[in-house]
Amino acid sequence: MSISKKNGEGYYDPTAYDALTSVMKSEKAMKKVDYKPLVYVCSPYSGDVDQNVKNARQFCRFALERNCIPLAPHLLFPQFMDDANPAEREMAMFMNYVLLGKCDELWVFGSQVTRGMEQEIAVATKRNQKIRWFGRKAKGGQQNA
C-alpha cells in the first residue's frame, strides 16, 4: 500500500504523510519480529474420526512449533454440527472456505486426500494461496516433510 502526500481533498499534506509513513514502518518492523502466519490445517476427518481428530491435533501442534497459528475447523465445527447431515456439512464447508480465505497458507497433511480436502485444496488453488504438503508428494513431485 502506498501513501499519498496529498490528503483526501487533493492538497499537499506532508505532516499526515510523515505520520502515516512512520506508523507503517513500525508495523512492518513489528511483523518481522512477532509475525506468525495463520495456516489452515487440511487433514482427513471422515473415516476413522477418533484417529483423524488425534492426528489433526498433532498437525496443529506441528504448525505451532513452526511459529504458525494453526486453524483446523474440522476440530471445531463437529462440536456443534452434524457431519452426517448434508445441509450442515455443506454449511460447515462454506464456513471452512471463509476461514481459509483469512489464512496465509494451506497445509495438507497425510497420505490420504478426502473429498472435503480436495475441495479445500481446489479453493486455495483458485485463490492462488500457498499450499504446502506434508506426508505425501504434491503434484509435480515436491514434498515438504
N, CA and C atoms as a LAMMPS dump frame, in Angstrom:
ITEM: TIMESTEP
0
ITEM: NUMBER OF ATOMS
435
ITEM: BOX BOUNDS ff ff ff
-5.0000000000000000e+02 5.0000000000000000e+02
-5.0000000000000000e+02 5.0000000000000000e+02
-5.0000000000000000e+02 5.0000000000000000e+02
ITEM: ATOMS id mol type element x y z
1 1 1 N 0.848 -1.169 0
2 1 2 C 0 0 0
3 1 3 C 0.892 1.23 0
4 2 1 N 0.647 2.143 -0.868
5 2 2 C 1.423 3.382 -0.89
6 2 3 C 0.611 4.49 -0.244
7 3 1 N 1.337 5.44 0.305
8 3 2 C 0.698 6.561 0.98
9 3 3 C 0.898 7.789 0.111
10 4 1 N -0.174 8.503 -0.1
11 4 2 C -0.117 9.71 -0.908
12 4 3 C 0.342 10.887 -0.059
13 5 1 N 1.077 11.801 -0.682
14 5 2 C 1.498 13.021 0.01
15 5 3 C 0.37 14.054 0.011
16 6 1 N -0.731 13.702 -0.635
17 6 2 C -1.876 14.608 -0.687
18 6 3 C -3 14.032 0.165
19 7 1 N -3.804 14.916 0.721
20 7 2 C -4.921 14.458 1.54
21 7 3 C -6.101 14.061 0.653
22 8 1 N -7.202 13.716 1.281
23 8 2 C -8.383 13.273 0.55
24 8 3 C -8.967 14.308 -0.387
25 9 1 N -8.676 15.574 -0.125
26 9 2 C -9.178 16.653 -0.978
27 9 3 C -8.182 17.043 -2.059
28 10 1 N -7.011 16.364 -2.074
29 10 2 C -6.03 16.606 -3.118
30 10 3 C -4.977 17.643 -2.782
31 11 1 N -4.973 18.15 -1.525
32 11 2 C -3.984 19.15 -1.118
33 11 3 C -2.74 18.464 -0.543
34 12 1 N -1.575 19.037 -0.782
35 12 2 C -0.313 18.536 -0.253
36 12 3 C -0.36 18.573 1.272
37 13 1 N -0.073 17.418 1.923
38 13 2 C -0.171 17.312 3.379
39 13 3 C 1.016 16.513 3.909
40 14 1 N 2.202 17.13 4.049
41 14 2 C 3.395 16.396 4.459
42 14 3 C 3.324 15.874 5.892
43 15 1 N 2.595 16.523 6.777
44 15 2 C 2.516 16.077 8.171
45 15 3 C 1.814 14.724 8.263
46 16 1 N 0.676 14.606 7.619
47 16 2 C -0.056 13.336 7.617
48 16 3 C 0.764 12.254 6.913
49 17 1 N 1.413 12.621 5.829
50 17 2 C 2.253 11.665 5.092
51 17 3 C 3.361 11.127 5.99
52 18 1 N 4.063 12.021 6.689
53 18 2 C 5.156 11.607 7.576
54 18 3 C 4.637 10.707 8.709
55 19 1 N 3.502 11.064 9.282
56 19 2 C 2.938 10.27 10.383
57 19 3 C 2.542 8.881 9.913
58 20 1 N 1.84 8.804 8.789
59 20 2 C 1.411 7.503 8.27
60 20 3 C 2.596 6.651 7.842
61 21 1 N 3.602 7.268 7.252
62 21 2 C 4.807 6.534 6.848
63 21 3 C 5.509 5.959 8.066
64 22 1 N 5.587 6.74 9.119
65 22 2 C 6.212 6.279 10.358
66 22 3 C 5.455 5.095 10.956
67 23 1 N 4.133 5.177 10.983
68 23 2 C 3.311 4.085 11.513
69 23 3 C 3.524 2.817 10.683
70 24 1 N 3.519 2.945 9.372
71 24 2 C 3.699 1.772 8.518
72 24 3 C 5.071 1.139 8.708
73 25 1 N 6.114 1.971 8.883
74 25 2 C 7.461 1.435 9.111
75 25 3 C 7.521 0.661 10.412
76 26 1 N 6.906 1.182 11.468
77 26 2 C 6.943 0.485 12.75
78 26 3 C 6.118 -0.8 12.703
79 27 1 N 4.988 -0.778 11.996
80 27 2 C 4.192 -2.005 11.844
81 27 3 C 4.972 -3.056 11.074
82 28 1 N 5.666 -2.641 10.04
83 28 2 C 6.459 -3.568 9.238
84 28 3 C 7.576 -4.176 10.084
85 29 1 N 8.225 -3.381 10.902
86 29 2 C 9.286 -3.874 11.771
87 29 3 C 8.736 -4.859 12.789
88 30 1 N 7.551 -4.575 13.324
89 30 2 C 6.938 -5.48 14.295
90 30 3 C 6.57 -6.806 13.653
91 31 1 N 6.086 -6.772 12.422
92 31 2 C 5.702 -8.004 11.742
93 31 3 C 6.901 -8.927 11.559
94 32 1 N 8.053 -8.354 11.301
95 32 2 C 9.242 -9.175 11.116
96 32 3 C 9.59 -9.922 12.387
97 33 1 N 9.359 -9.302 13.535
98 33 2 C 9.725 -9.909 14.808
99 33 3 C 8.614 -10.807 15.343
100 34 1 N 7.388 -10.323 15.336
101 34 2 C 6.291 -11.005 16.003
102 34 3 C 5.326 -11.732 15.075
103 35 1 N 5.528 -11.641 13.786
104 35 2 C 4.548 -12.173 12.856
105 35 3 C 4.474 -13.693 12.918
106 36 1 N 3.27 -14.203 13.032
107 36 2 C 3.004 -15.64 12.998
108 36 3 C 1.922 -15.861 11.944
109 37 1 N 2.256 -16.539 10.856
110 37 2 C 1.248 -16.737 9.818
111 37 3 C 0.125 -17.66 10.294
112 38 1 N -1.075 -17.379 9.825
113 38 2 C -2.235 -18.22 10.091
114 38 3 C -2.261 -19.299 9.018
115 39 1 N -2.177 -20.566 9.439
116 39 2 C -2.164 -21.658 8.471
117 39 3 C -3.398 -22.539 8.673
118 40 1 N -3.994 -22.901 7.568
119 40 2 C -5.185 -23.748 7.559
120 40 3 C -4.722 -25.201 7.526
121 41 1 N -5.09 -25.962 8.528
122 41 2 C -4.706 -27.37 8.62
123 41 3 C -5.74 -28.203 7.877
124 42 1 N -5.304 -28.812 6.798
125 42 2 C -6.163 -29.625 5.933
126 42 3 C -5.754 -31.082 6.117
127 43 1 N -6.613 -31.851 6.77
128 43 2 C -6.331 -33.265 7.007
129 43 3 C -7.653 -34.019 7.057
130 44 1 N -7.595 -35.348 6.934
131 44 2 C -8.846 -36.125 6.926
132 44 3 C -9.631 -35.976 8.229
133 45 1 N -10.952 -35.967 8.091
134 45 2 C -11.848 -36.042 9.24
135 45 3 C -12.684 -37.309 9.151
136 46 1 N -13.277 -37.543 7.985
137 46 2 C -14.161 -38.706 7.824
138 46 3 C -13.349 -39.998 7.87
139 47 1 N -14.074 -41.096 8.059
140 47 2 C -13.425 -42.406 8.174
141 47 3 C -13.227 -42.728 9.636
142 48 1 N -11.993 -42.931 10.056
143 48 2 C -11.672 -43.186 11.459
144 48 3 C -11.6 -41.838 12.18
145 49 1 N -12.757 -41.326 12.57
146 49 2 C -12.866 -39.977 13.116
147 49 3 C -11.986 -39.807 14.355
148 50 1 N -12.014 -40.774 15.275
149 50 2 C -11.22 -40.638 16.504
150 50 3 C -9.733 -40.476 16.184
151 51 1 N -9.209 -41.329 15.321
152 51 2 C -7.792 -41.249 14.955
153 51 3 C -7.503 -39.972 14.164
154 52 1 N -8.422 -39.599 13.282
155 52 2 C -8.208 -38.399 12.474
156 52 3 C -8.215 -37.124 13.32
157 53 1 N -9.029 -37.107 14.367
158 53 2 C -9.037 -35.969 15.29
159 53 3 C -7.705 -35.909 16.044
160 54 1 N -7.219 -37.058 16.5
161 54 2 C -5.91 -37.099 17.174
162 54 3 C -4.812 -36.606 16.235
163 55 1 N -4.868 -37.055 14.995
164 55 2 C -3.871 -36.619 14.011
165 55 3 C -3.938 -35.113 13.787
166 56 1 N -5.153 -34.584 13.655
167 56 2 C -5.316 -33.146 13.413
168 56 3 C -4.743 -32.332 14.57
169 57 1 N -4.922 -32.822 15.78
170 57 2 C -4.337 -32.133 16.937
171 57 3 C -2.809 -32.122 16.84
172 58 1 N -2.243 -33.252 16.423
173 58 2 C -0.782 -33.329 16.253
174 58 3 C -0.318 -32.392 15.134
175 59 1 N -1.093 -32.306 14.059
176 59 2 C -0.728 -31.422 12.948
177 59 3 C -0.765 -29.955 13.405
178 60 1 N -1.745 -29.627 14.24
179 60 2 C -1.822 -28.261 14.781
180 60 3 C -0.606 -27.974 15.658
181 61 1 N -0.208 -28.933 16.455
182 61 2 C 0.986 -28.766 17.295
183 61 3 C 2.222 -28.57 16.424
184 62 1 N 2.313 -29.338 15.343
185 62 2 C 3.414 -29.232 14.381
186 62 3 C 3.493 -27.799 13.84
187 63 1 N 2.36 -27.228 13.464
188 63 2 C 2.317 -25.856 12.938
189 63 3 C 2.71 -24.86 14.029
190 64 1 N 2.212 -25.054 15.224
191 64 2 C 2.532 -24.172 16.34
192 64 3 C 4.031 -24.151 16.608
193 65 1 N 4.662 -25.314 16.552
194 65 2 C 6.105 -25.421 16.803
195 65 3 C 6.932 -24.776 15.694
196 66 1 N 6.299 -24.462 14.582
197 66 2 C 6.969 -23.779 13.474
198 66 3 C 6.575 -22.302 13.415
199 67 1 N 6.166 -21.777 14.566
200 67 2 C 5.848 -20.356 14.722
201 67 3 C 4.639 -19.926 13.897
202 68 1 N 3.686 -20.818 13.725
203 68 2 C 2.46 -20.512 12.989
204 68 3 C 1.26 -20.611 13.92
205 69 1 N 0.175 -20.002 13.491
206 69 2 C -1.102 -20.122 14.197
207 69 3 C -1.945 -21.119 13.407
208 70 1 N -2.161 -22.316 13.951
209 70 2 C -2.933 -23.316 13.204
210 70 3 C -4.435 -23.079 13.322
211 71 1 N -5.127 -23.351 12.226
212 71 2 C -6.582 -23.284 12.194
213 71 3 C -7.092 -24.585 11.589
214 72 1 N -7.805 -25.364 12.387
215 72 2 C -8.342 -26.648 11.938
216 72 3 C -9.842 -26.678 12.223
217 73 1 N -10.653 -26.178 11.285
218 73 2 C -12.096 -26.129 11.526
219 73 3 C -12.724 -27.494 11.782
220 74 1 N -12.104 -28.556 11.263
221 74 2 C -12.68 -29.885 11.484
222 74 3 C -12.477 -30.369 12.922
223 75 1 N -11.752 -29.608 13.726
224 75 2 C -11.715 -29.875 15.161
225 75 3 C -12.786 -29.075 15.902
226 76 1 N -13.249 -27.999 15.298
227 76 2 C -14.227 -27.121 15.939
228 76 3 C -15.67 -27.432 15.54
229 77 1 N -15.96 -27.399 14.259
230 77 2 C -17.347 -27.474 13.808
231 77 3 C -18.083 -28.764 14.206
232 78 1 N -17.426 -29.94 14.222
233 78 2 C -18.147 -31.145 14.661
234 78 3 C -18.589 -31.104 16.13
235 79 1 N -18.085 -30.123 16.879
236 79 2 C -18.514 -29.986 18.27
237 79 3 C -19.979 -29.573 18.369
238 80 1 N -20.48 -28.894 17.323
239 80 2 C -21.869 -28.415 17.384
240 80 3 C -22.627 -28.61 16.073
241 81 1 N -21.974 -29.247 15.093
242 81 2 C -22.644 -29.519 13.814
243 81 3 C -22.54 -31.013 13.51
244 82 1 N -23.489 -31.517 12.75
245 82 2 C -23.551 -32.944 12.409
246 82 3 C -23 -33.155 10.999
247 83 1 N -21.824 -33.775 10.913
248 83 2 C -21.185 -34.022 9.621
249 83 3 C -22.002 -34.983 8.755
250 84 1 N -22.843 -35.789 9.401
251 84 2 C -23.675 -36.745 8.65
252 84 3 C -24.911 -36.084 8.047
253 85 1 N -25.235 -34.886 8.472
254 85 2 C -26.372 -34.139 7.944
255 85 3 C -25.879 -33.336 6.735
256 86 1 N -26.352 -33.668 5.515
257 86 2 C -25.839 -32.999 4.31
258 86 3 C -25.938 -31.477 4.337
259 87 1 N -27.017 -30.943 4.878
260 87 2 C -27.173 -29.485 4.926
261 87 3 C -26.143 -28.859 5.869
262 88 1 N -25.928 -29.503 7.021
263 88 2 C -24.954 -28.968 7.971
264 88 3 C -23.528 -29.142 7.458
265 89 1 N -23.27 -30.249 6.766
266 89 2 C -21.931 -30.447 6.19
267 89 3 C -21.661 -29.374 5.135
268 90 1 N -22.643 -29.082 4.306
269 90 2 C -22.48 -28.049 3.276
270 90 3 C -22.226 -26.685 3.926
271 91 1 N -22.943 -26.393 5.014
272 91 2 C -22.739 -25.133 5.718
273 91 3 C -21.334 -25.088 6.329
274 92 1 N -20.901 -26.196 6.912
275 92 2 C -19.558 -26.257 7.504
276 92 3 C -18.488 -26.055 6.431
277 93 1 N -18.667 -26.657 5.273
278 93 2 C -17.686 -26.491 4.197
279 93 3 C -17.645 -25.033 3.734
280 94 1 N -18.802 -24.393 3.658
281 94 2 C -18.83 -22.971 3.303
282 94 3 C -18.045 -22.154 4.326
283 95 1 N -18.256 -22.437 5.608
284 95 2 C -17.54 -21.719 6.661
285 95 3 C -16.041 -22.007 6.578
286 96 1 N -15.687 -23.256 6.208
287 96 2 C -14.276 -23.601 6.01
288 96 3 C -13.641 -22.696 4.958
289 97 1 N -14.348 -22.482 3.861
290 97 2 C -13.809 -21.656 2.773
291 97 3 C -13.63 -20.209 3.219
292 98 1 N -14.56 -19.718 4.033
293 98 2 C -14.434 -18.354 4.551
294 98 3 C -13.179 -18.252 5.417
295 99 1 N -12.999 -19.214 6.313
296 99 2 C -11.819 -19.203 7.183
297 99 3 C -10.539 -19.398 6.377
298 100 1 N -10.575 -20.26 5.379
299 100 2 C -9.412 -20.477 4.522
300 100 3 C -8.969 -19.167 3.874
301 101 1 N -9.929 -18.333 3.511
302 101 2 C -9.613 -17.048 2.896
303 101 3 C -8.866 -16.105 3.829
304 102 1 N -8.943 -16.32 5.123
305 102 2 C -8.239 -15.492 6.106
306 102 3 C -6.818 -15.99 6.355
307 103 1 N -6.498 -17.178 5.855
308 103 2 C -5.212 -17.816 6.152
309 103 3 C -4.136 -17.438 5.135
310 104 1 N -2.891 -17.469 5.609
311 104 2 C -1.744 -17.197 4.745
312 104 3 C -1.414 -18.395 3.867
313 105 1 N -1.599 -19.593 4.409
314 105 2 C -1.231 -20.815 3.691
315 105 3 C -2.21 -21.932 4.034
316 106 1 N -2.254 -22.931 3.15
317 106 2 C -2.989 -24.174 3.392
318 106 3 C -1.946 -25.266 3.551
319 107 1 N -1.972 -25.98 4.659
320 107 2 C -1.047 -27.084 4.89
321 107 3 C -1.844 -28.374 4.801
322 108 1 N -1.465 -29.234 3.876
323 108 2 C -2.142 -30.506 3.642
324 108 3 C -1.33 -31.612 4.311
325 109 1 N -1.996 -32.39 5.171
326 109 2 C -1.321 -33.453 5.921
327 109 3 C -1.881 -34.824 5.563
328 110 1 N -0.997 -35.809 5.572
329 110 2 C -1.389 -37.202 5.403
330 110 3 C -1.252 -37.698 3.986
331 111 1 N -1.339 -39.005 3.852
332 111 2 C -1.2 -39.636 2.537
333 111 3 C -2.547 -39.779 1.834
334 112 1 N -3.636 -39.607 2.574
335 112 2 C -4.984 -39.724 2.014
336 112 3 C -5.588 -38.34 1.858
337 113 1 N -6.149 -38.064 0.697
338 113 2 C -6.859 -36.801 0.469
339 113 3 C -8.339 -37.134 0.287
340 114 1 N -9.147 -36.665 1.238
341 114 2 C -10.584 -36.938 1.184
342 114 3 C -11.275 -35.965 0.231
343 115 1 N -12.549 -36.202 -0.016
344 115 2 C -13.319 -35.32 -0.897
345 115 3 C -13.356 -33.89 -0.357
346 116 1 N -13.559 -33.753 0.948
347 116 2 C -13.586 -32.427 1.561
348 116 3 C -12.241 -31.723 1.431
349 117 1 N -11.159 -32.472 1.618
350 117 2 C -9.822 -31.897 1.465
351 117 3 C -9.596 -31.458 0.02
352 118 1 N -10.041 -32.275 -0.924
353 118 2 C -9.901 -31.909 -2.342
354 118 3 C -10.579 -30.573 -2.627
355 119 1 N -11.756 -30.375 -2.023
356 119 2 C -12.492 -29.123 -2.231
357 119 3 C -11.733 -27.939 -1.635
358 120 1 N -11.172 -28.122 -0.446
359 120 2 C -10.401 -27.048 0.18
360 120 3 C -9.153 -26.717 -0.638
361 121 1 N -8.483 -27.74 -1.129
362 121 2 C -7.294 -27.547 -1.963
363 121 3 C -7.666 -26.808 -3.244
364 122 1 N -8.803 -27.173 -3.831
365 122 2 C -9.255 -26.509 -5.061
366 122 3 C -9.532 -25.025 -4.814
367 123 1 N -10.159 -24.718 -3.68
368 123 2 C -10.453 -23.316 -3.352
369 123 3 C -9.148 -22.544 -3.16
370 124 1 N -8.195 -23.114 -2.422
371 124 2 C -6.905 -22.442 -2.196
372 124 3 C -6.161 -22.254 -3.513
373 125 1 N -6.233 -23.244 -4.389
374 125 2 C -5.567 -23.149 -5.691
375 125 3 C -6.18 -22.029 -6.518
376 126 1 N -7.504 -21.977 -6.526
377 126 2 C -8.2 -20.935 -7.283
378 126 3 C -7.845 -19.546 -6.774
379 127 1 N -7.628 -19.426 -5.475
380 127 2 C -7.295 -18.137 -4.86
381 127 3 C -5.79 -17.836 -4.906
382 128 1 N -5.025 -18.746 -5.482
383 128 2 C -3.565 -18.602 -5.546
384 128 3 C -2.926 -18.514 -4.162
385 129 1 N -3.489 -19.248 -3.211
386 129 2 C -2.903 -19.296 -1.878
387 129 3 C -1.766 -20.317 -1.89
388 130 1 N -0.783 -20.091 -1.046
389 130 2 C 0.334 -21.031 -0.94
390 130 3 C -0.166 -22.323 -0.309
391 131 1 N 0.212 -23.452 -0.908
392 131 2 C -0.161 -24.77 -0.399
393 131 3 C 1.117 -25.546 -0.112
394 132 1 N 1.208 -26.077 1.093
395 132 2 C 2.35 -26.917 1.47
396 132 3 C 1.831 -28.314 1.775
397 133 1 N 2.582 -29.312 1.358
398 133 2 C 2.188 -30.709 1.515
399 133 3 C 3.104 -31.386 2.527
400 134 1 N 2.512 -32.146 3.435
401 134 2 C 3.26 -32.89 4.437
402 134 3 C 2.775 -34.337 4.434
403 135 1 N 3.684 -35.26 4.244
404 135 2 C 3.342 -36.671 4.33
405 135 3 C 2.983 -37.337 3.025
406 136 1 N 2.982 -36.594 1.931
407 136 2 C 2.739 -37.181 0.614
408 136 3 C 3.302 -36.248 -0.43
409 137 1 N 3.522 -36.772 -1.576
410 137 2 C 4.069 -35.948 -2.651
411 137 3 C 2.967 -35.111 -3.283
412 138 1 N 3.283 -33.87 -3.501
413 138 2 C 2.346 -32.959 -4.174
414 138 3 C 2.45 -33.161 -5.668
415 139 1 N 1.531 -32.533 -6.385
416 139 2 C 1.611 -32.552 -7.833
417 139 3 C 2.949 -31.937 -8.215
418 140 1 N 3.635 -32.571 -9.133
419 140 2 C 4.957 -32.085 -9.531
420 140 3 C 6.063 -32.76 -8.744
421 141 1 N 5.698 -33.625 -7.788
422 141 2 C 6.681 -34.43 -7.092
423 141 3 C 7.321 -33.807 -5.852
424 142 1 N 7.025 -32.55 -5.517
425 142 2 C 7.669 -31.95 -4.36
426 142 3 C 6.992 -32.416 -3.089
427 143 1 N 7.783 -32.475 -2.02
428 143 2 C 7.256 -32.892 -0.738
429 143 3 C 7.923 -32.05 0.337
430 144 1 N 7.144 -31.508 1.257
431 144 2 C 7.695 -30.643 2.296
432 144 3 C 8.224 -31.413 3.484
433 145 1 N 7.611 -32.501 3.831
434 145 2 C 8.075 -33.253 5.005
435 145 3 C 7.78 -34.717 4.819
